[in-house]
Amino acid sequence: MSEIVDETADERFVLEEDGHTAELIYHLHGERLTLIHTEVPDALEGRGIGGRLVRAALTRARRDQLTIVPNCPFARSWLEKHRDELDGVTIDW
């Protein structure tokens, strides 16, 4: 299973697998981590990669005490469905 990389200079979490790139683009402003767009290529769909990208954002927010702002519709929906994973993270819905 491929690892997710936080490319802080490009403000995105990236997963590369089978020659394809999935990403969650974010913007960090102060203590707010705004999730902007999740993109998973068709070839990688159905593997839970979008959720793994959002989990990477949760891990970063928890570690750095950031507030997540889920502007991305996919990320917002995923977070709403997985509230059990939100412990220790502030979400600005």
Secondary structure, 3 states (H helix, E strand, C coil): CCCEEEECCCCEEEEEECCEEEEEEEEEECCEEEEEEEECCHHHCCCCHHHHHHHHHHHHHHHHCCEEEECCHHHHHHHHHCHHHCCCCEECC
